[in-house]
Amino acid sequence: MPVYVLLSQLTEHGTQCVLDDPACLRQISLDIENLGVKVLEQYATLGEYDFVHVIDAPNNETVARVSMELRARGNLKPLSMPTVSINDFISRLSLDRQP
């Protein structure tokens, strides 16, 4: 399945949830998986985004639905991005340069 990066920012409500019970962060991965994707990695980050989830999903439509469901819950503002493995990316660039 394709791999996606899901960046997220906590909303005010999400921030309060984390302050009240930091373990609620584990629930985010469970919620994502309950929406039909597999969480491969989860990281807290510094900067513009608070968290990074690396997910395995069947297609763009599924990831769009996951993003909307997470947004609707009011704790996160997600940004989802499809990925291309570096080997596939290099191969594609090489193919495009052939005469």
C-alpha positions as CSV (number, residue, x, y, z in Angstrom):
1,M,0.0,0.0,0.0
2,P,1.1,3.6,-0.5
3,V,2.8,5.5,2.3
4,Y,1.6,8.9,3.4
5,V,2.8,11.5,5.9
6,L,0.2,13.1,8.1
7,L,1.3,16.3,9.8
8,S,-0.9,17.7,12.4
9,Q,-1.3,20.7,14.6
10,L,-3.2,20.6,17.9
11,T,-6.3,22.8,18.3
12,E,-7.0,24.5,21.5
13,H,-9.2,21.6,22.5
14,G,-6.5,19.1,21.6
15,T,-3.9,21.0,23.5
16,Q,-6.1,20.9,26.6
17,C,-6.6,17.2,26.1
18,V,-2.9,16.6,26.0
19,L,-2.3,18.7,29.1
20,D,-5.0,16.9,31.0
21,D,-3.9,13.4,29.9
22,P,-0.7,13.1,27.8
23,A,-1.5,9.4,27.2
24,C,-4.4,10.6,25.0
25,L,-1.8,10.9,22.3
26,R,-1.7,7.2,21.9
27,Q,-5.4,7.3,21.2
28,I,-4.7,9.3,18.1
29,S,-2.9,6.4,16.4
30,L,-5.7,4.0,17.4
31,D,-8.3,6.4,16.0
32,I,-6.4,6.7,12.7
33,E,-6.1,2.9,12.5
34,N,-9.8,2.5,13.3
35,L,-10.4,4.6,10.2
36,G,-8.8,2.0,8.0
37,V,-5.1,2.8,7.7
38,K,-2.0,1.5,9.4
39,V,0.2,3.8,11.5
40,L,3.8,2.9,10.8
41,E,5.4,5.7,12.9
42,Q,4.3,8.5,15.2
43,Y,6.5,11.4,16.3
44,A,6.1,14.6,18.3
45,T,7.8,17.5,16.5
46,L,9.0,21.0,17.2
47,G,8.0,23.8,14.8
48,E,4.9,24.5,12.8
49,Y,3.4,21.0,13.3
50,D,3.0,19.2,16.6
51,F,3.0,15.6,15.3
52,V,4.0,13.4,12.3
53,H,2.3,10.2,11.5
54,V,3.6,7.9,8.8
55,I,0.7,5.9,7.6
56,D,0.0,3.1,5.2
57,A,-3.2,3.5,3.3
58,P,-4.9,2.0,0.2
59,N,-5.4,5.3,-1.6
60,N,-5.7,9.1,-1.6
61,E,-9.5,8.9,-1.0
62,T,-9.0,6.9,2.2
63,V,-6.4,9.4,3.5
64,A,-8.7,12.3,2.6
65,R,-11.5,10.7,4.7
66,V,-9.1,10.1,7.6
67,S,-8.0,13.7,7.5
68,M,-11.6,15.0,7.5
69,E,-12.6,12.7,10.3
70,L,-9.7,13.8,12.4
71,R,-10.5,17.5,11.7
72,A,-14.2,16.9,12.5
73,R,-13.3,15.6,16.0
74,G,-11.8,19.0,16.9
75,N,-8.5,18.0,18.4
76,L,-6.2,18.2,15.3
77,K,-5.8,20.1,12.1
78,P,-4.1,17.6,9.7
79,L,-2.2,18.0,6.5
80,S,-1.7,14.8,4.5
81,M,0.9,14.2,1.8
82,P,1.5,11.2,-0.4
83,T,5.1,10.0,-0.6
84,V,7.3,8.4,-3.2
85,S,10.2,6.2,-2.2
86,I,13.6,7.7,-3.0
87,N,14.4,4.7,-5.2
88,D,11.2,5.1,-7.2
89,F,11.8,8.9,-7.5
90,I,15.4,8.3,-8.8
91,S,14.1,5.7,-11.3
92,R,11.4,8.0,-12.5
93,L,13.9,10.9,-13.0
94,S,16.3,8.5,-14.9
95,L,13.4,7.3,-17.2
96,D,12.5,10.9,-18.0
97,R,16.0,11.7,-19.1
98,Q,16.3,8.9,-21.6
99,P,16.0,9.9,-25.2
